[in-house]
Amino acid sequence: MTKEEIKKLVENSKKILEQDRENFAKSIKNDLASFKKKTLDRI
């Protein structure tokens, strides 16, 4: 592998990880909102 190929792979990995992190954060926020709504509905 050349340096350029490795550089591209690292850049792509960074983009994928960042996207996964954002999706994970959104998922957690949605779960929290859902939990809060269910809790308030019970009260």
C-alpha positions as CSV (number, residue, x, y, z in Angstrom):
1,M,0.0,0.0,0.0
2,T,1.2,3.5,-0.7
3,K,1.0,6.4,1.7
4,E,-1.8,7.9,-0.4
5,E,-3.9,4.7,-0.2
6,I,-3.5,4.6,3.6
7,K,-4.3,8.3,3.9
8,K,-7.6,7.7,2.0
9,L,-8.5,4.7,4.1
10,V,-7.9,6.7,7.3
11,E,-10.0,9.6,6.0
12,N,-12.8,7.3,5.0
13,S,-12.7,5.6,8.4
14,K,-12.8,9.0,10.2
15,K,-15.9,10.0,8.2
16,I,-17.6,6.6,8.9
17,L,-16.8,6.8,12.6
18,E,-18.1,10.4,12.9
19,Q,-21.4,9.4,11.1
20,D,-21.8,6.4,13.4
21,R,-21.2,8.6,16.5
22,E,-23.8,11.1,15.3
23,N,-26.3,8.3,14.6
24,F,-25.6,6.8,18.1
25,A,-26.1,10.1,19.8
26,K,-29.4,10.7,17.9
27,S,-30.6,7.2,18.9
28,I,-29.8,7.8,22.6
29,K,-31.6,11.2,22.5
30,N,-34.7,9.6,20.8
31,D,-34.7,6.8,23.4
32,L,-34.5,9.3,26.3
33,A,-37.4,11.4,24.8
34,S,-39.4,8.2,24.4
35,F,-38.7,7.1,28.0
36,K,-39.6,10.6,29.3
37,K,-42.9,10.5,27.4
38,K,-43.8,7.0,28.6
39,T,-43.0,8.0,32.2
40,L,-45.1,11.2,32.0
41,D,-48.0,9.2,30.5
42,R,-47.9,6.9,33.5
43,I,-48.1,9.7,36.0
